[in-house]
Amino acid sequence: MTAATPRTDRPAAAAPSRPAAARQRPRRRPAPYLFVLPALLLFAVFKLYPIGSSFVLSLHRTVGGTETFVGADNYTRLLHDPLFWTALDNTAVILAVQVPVMLALATGLAVALNSRLLHGRSVFRLGFFLPMVTGLVAYGIAFSVLLNKDYGLVNWLLARVGAGPVPWLTDPLWAKISLGLALTWHYTGYNAVILLARLQSVPTELYDAAAVDGAGAWKSFVHVTLPGLRPALLLTAVLSTIGTLQLFDEPYILTGGGPDNATLTIGVYLYQNAFTYFDFGYASAIAYALAVLIGILGLIQFRVLGEKE
């Protein structure tokens, strides 16, 4: 008898299968990129190219109708240009005086529009926001007519109460005040609406808790309302700073930068160099200096008003 041989028809072990994630790995499809491509092309053509071209232009100077490469001379020229420093000083005054006053008024207006005691709040909100809808040129012309020394409505009203005519647009000090009044009228309601939207998200329980602790209206405002408005205040401060540093329409229409350069802003001075003196290289250098200044001030505001970790 022969020994029984072991059976060899046992099924072989199955090969290990790939992980499910590897089997179901999605293929990259070009459709999303094709949908984004038109926006990227438009951004490159109308944003990136002008920015780069402007920087290259800032390294040139227009001499006899031709562009001559001068390197960093335009930026060095800024440091010794008294008109640039005058424009920067005027812009800084507006930024330091008008913007805080406007934001304070906007904060008070937002609190008032959020009050339950105010009836017809929607109508008031719309009324205070409407100036923002008005075109810059339109309201600039309107203020130039209203504040005209000889036939303006404001001086006519002052004459009715026995006050003398005010040189709103012809005196350096009054011209700055007039510009501040126009900016405050146009932008206060806009900032108030932003602050109001944030204010409506502050929980009412915080005010109830403050009232239980004996806090009055002022302490509730300081310890509840202002901390709740902090992100919106940061946003409005940054937007107002950028808008002020780029200020052009209002001073150009109201006073043309005068009298005696009292309302000359960086935006107006940039425009004059580009389209009055046709020195596009120097105007581009002013634009880049302005961009750097906006970036620095924006970073400072984020550090001061931003959330602390």
C-alpha positions in Angstrom: 0.0 0.0 0.0 1.2 3.4 -0.8 1.0 6.4 1.5 -1.9 8.8 0.8 -0.7 11.9 -0.9 -2.0 15.3 0.5 -4.6 17.0 -1.6 -3.3 19.9 -3.6 -6.6 21.3 -5.0 -6.9 23.8 -2.0 -7.9 27.2 -3.3 -5.1 29.8 -3.4 -5.3 32.7 -1.0 -7.0 35.8 -2.4 -4.7 38.7 -3.3 -5.1 41.7 -1.0 -7.4 44.3 -2.4 -6.5 48.0 -2.7 -8.0 50.4 -0.1 -11.4 51.8 -0.9 -10.0 55.3 -0.9 -7.4 54.4 -3.5 -10.1 52.7 -5.7 -12.4 55.7 -5.5 -9.8 58.4 -5.9 -11.6 61.1 -8.0 -10.1 62.1 -11.3 -9.1 65.7 -11.8 -11.6 67.2 -14.2 -10.8 70.4 -16.1 -14.4 71.8 -15.9 -13.9 73.8 -12.7 -10.7 75.4 -14.0 -12.4 76.3 -17.2 -15.2 78.1 -15.3 -12.6 80.1 -13.3 -10.4 80.8 -16.3 -12.4 83.8 -17.6 -12.3 85.6 -14.2 -8.6 84.9 -13.9 -7.9 86.3 -17.4 -10.0 89.4 -16.7 -8.1 89.8 -13.4 -4.8 89.4 -15.1 -5.6 91.8 -17.9 -7.3 94.6 -15.9 -5.5 94.2 -12.5 -2.2 92.5 -12.6 -1.0 94.0 -15.9 -1.9 97.6 -15.0 -0.2 97.2 -11.6 3.0 95.8 -13.1 2.9 98.3 -15.9 2.5 101.1 -13.4 5.5 100.0 -11.5 7.6 99.9 -14.6 6.3 103.3 -15.5 7.3 104.7 -12.1 10.9 103.9 -13.0 10.7 106.3 -16.1 10.3 110.0 -16.6 8.6 111.7 -19.5 11.1 114.0 -21.2 10.0 115.7 -24.4 7.2 113.2 -24.9 9.4 110.2 -24.6 9.9 107.8 -21.6 13.4 107.8 -20.2 14.5 105.2 -17.6 15.6 107.0 -14.4 15.5 104.1 -11.9 14.4 105.2 -8.4 14.7 108.9 -9.1 11.0 109.4 -9.0 10.8 107.9 -5.5 13.8 110.1 -4.4 12.0 113.1 -5.8 9.0 112.4 -3.5 11.2 112.9 -0.4 12.1 116.5 -1.6 8.8 117.5 -3.1 7.1 120.2 -0.9 3.8 119.8 -2.7 3.7 116.1 -2.0 4.3 116.7 1.7 1.6 119.4 1.7 -0.8 116.9 0.1 0.2 114.3 2.6 -0.3 116.7 5.5 -3.7 117.8 4.3 -4.7 114.1 3.9 -3.4 113.4 7.4 -5.5 116.2 8.9 -8.6 114.8 7.3 -7.8 111.3 8.5 -7.1 112.5 12.1 -10.1 114.8 12.4 -12.9 114.0 10.1 -12.7 110.2 10.2 -12.9 109.9 14.1 -15.8 112.4 14.1 -17.6 110.5 11.4 -17.2 107.2 13.1 -18.3 108.6 16.4 -21.4 110.0 14.8 -22.0 106.7 12.9 -21.7 104.8 16.2 -24.3 107.0 17.9 -26.5 106.8 14.9 -26.4 103.0 14.9 -27.3 102.9 18.6 -30.2 105.2 18.0 -31.5 103.3 15.0 -31.3 100.1 17.0 -33.4 101.5 19.8 -36.8 99.9 20.4 -38.1 103.4 21.3 -37.7 104.6 17.8 -40.7 104.2 15.6 -40.4 103.8 11.8 -36.8 102.6 12.1 -36.7 101.3 8.5 -37.6 104.7 7.1 -34.8 106.4 9.2 -32.3 103.7 8.1 -33.1 104.3 4.5 -32.9 108.0 4.9 -29.5 108.0 6.5 -28.2 105.5 3.9 -29.4 107.4 0.8 -26.5 109.9 0.7 -24.2 107.0 0.0 -26.2 106.2 -3.1 -25.7 109.7 -4.4 -22.9 109.9 -7.0 -19.6 111.5 -5.9 -19.7 114.1 -8.7 -23.4 114.9 -8.1 -23.1 115.6 -4.4 -19.8 117.4 -4.9 -21.5 119.8 -7.3 -24.5 120.1 -4.9 -22.2 121.1 -2.0 -20.3 123.6 -4.2 -23.6 125.3 -5.0 -24.9 125.2 -1.4 -21.6 126.6 0.0 -21.0 129.3 -2.6 -20.1 132.5 -0.8 -22.3 134.8 -3.0 -25.4 132.8 -3.9 -25.2 129.7 -1.8 -28.2 128.5 0.3 -26.2 128.1 3.5 -25.0 131.7 3.5 -28.5 132.9 2.6 -29.8 131.1 5.7 -27.0 132.6 7.8 -28.0 136.0 6.5 -31.6 135.5 7.7 -30.4 135.1 11.3 -28.0 138.0 11.1 -24.7 136.2 10.5 -22.2 137.4 7.9 -21.3 135.4 4.8 -18.8 132.6 5.4 -16.1 132.0 2.7 -16.7 128.3 2.7 -14.7 127.5 -0.4 -12.3 130.5 -0.7 -10.7 130.5 2.7 -8.1 127.8 3.5 -9.5 126.9 6.9 -13.2 127.0 5.9 -12.4 125.0 2.8 -11.1 122.2 4.9 -14.2 122.4 7.1 -16.4 122.4 4.0 -14.6 119.3 2.8 -15.1 117.6 6.1 -18.8 118.4 6.2 -19.3 117.0 2.7 -17.5 113.7 3.6 -19.3 113.4 6.9 -22.7 113.9 5.2 -21.9 111.3 2.5 -20.3 108.5 4.5 -21.8 108.6 8.0 -25.0 106.8 7.2 -23.1 104.1 5.3 -20.8 103.4 8.3 -23.9 103.5 10.6 -25.6 100.7 8.6 -22.4 98.5 8.9 -22.3 99.2 12.7 -26.0 98.6 13.0 -25.7 95.2 11.4 -23.1 94.2 13.9 -25.0 95.7 16.8 -28.1 93.6 16.0 -26.0 90.5 16.6 -25.0 91.4 20.1 -27.0 89.2 22.5 -29.6 91.0 24.5 -28.8 88.8 27.5 -25.6 90.8 27.9 -27.5 94.0 28.4 -29.9 92.2 30.8 -26.9 90.9 32.8 -25.4 94.4 32.9 -28.7 95.8 34.1 -28.8 93.2 36.9 -25.3 94.2 37.9 -26.5 97.8 38.3 -24.9 99.1 35.1 -26.5 102.2 33.6 -26.9 103.2 30.0 -23.4 104.6 29.7 -21.7 101.6 31.4 -23.7 99.2 29.2 -22.5 101.2 26.2 -18.9 101.1 27.2 -18.7 97.5 28.5 -21.2 95.8 26.2 -21.9 97.8 23.1 -18.4 98.9 22.2 -16.8 95.5 22.7 -19.5 94.0 20.5 -18.9 96.6 17.8 -15.2 96.0 17.8 -15.0 94.0 14.5 -17.3 96.4 12.7 -15.4 99.4 14.1 -12.2 97.8 12.7 -13.8 97.3 9.3 -15.2 100.9 9.1 -11.9 102.4 10.3 -9.9 100.5 7.7 -12.3 101.4 4.9 -12.5 105.0 6.0 -8.7 105.2 6.1 -8.3 103.7 2.6 -11.0 106.0 1.3 -9.5 109.1 2.9 -6.0 108.4 1.6 -7.5 107.9 -1.9 -9.6 111.0 -1.6 -10.0 112.8 -5.0 -13.6 113.5 -6.2 -14.7 115.8 -3.4 -11.7 118.2 -3.1 -11.3 118.2 -6.9 -14.9 119.3 -7.5 -15.3 121.6 -4.5 -12.1 123.5 -4.5 -9.8 122.0 -7.1 -7.2 121.4 -4.3 -7.2 125.1 -3.3 -7.3 127.7 -2.0 -3.5 127.9 -1.7 -3.3 124.1 -1.8 -5.3 123.9 1.5 -7.4 120.9 0.2 -4.7 119.4 -2.0 -4.8 115.6 -1.3 -2.6 112.9 -2.5 -5.2 111.8 -5.0 -5.6 115.3 -6.5 -1.8 115.7 -6.7 -1.5 112.4 -8.4 -4.1 113.4 -10.9 -2.4 116.8 -11.6 0.9 115.1 -12.3 -0.6 112.5 -14.6 -3.2 114.5 -16.6 -2.0 118.2 -16.2 1.7 117.8 -16.4 1.7 114.4 -18.2 4.4 113.1 -15.9 3.0 109.6 -15.7 6.2 108.2 -14.2 6.1 110.5 -11.2 2.3 110.0 -10.8 2.9 106.2 -10.7 5.6 106.7 -8.0 3.0 108.7 -6.0 0.5 105.8 -6.4 3.0 103.2 -5.2 3.9 105.4 -2.2 0.3 105.7 -1.4 -0.2 102.0 -1.6 2.6 101.4 0.8 1.2 104.0 3.2 -2.2 102.3 3.1 -0.7 99.0 3.8 1.3 100.3 6.8 -1.8 102.1 8.3 -3.9 99.0 7.7 -1.5 96.8 9.6 -1.4 99.3 12.5 -5.1 99.4 12.7 -5.4 95.6 12.7 -2.8 95.4 15.5 -4.5 98.1 17.6 -8.2 97.2 17.0 -7.9 93.6 16.1 -9.0 90.8 18.4 -6.4 89.9 21.1 -5.4 86.3 21.3 
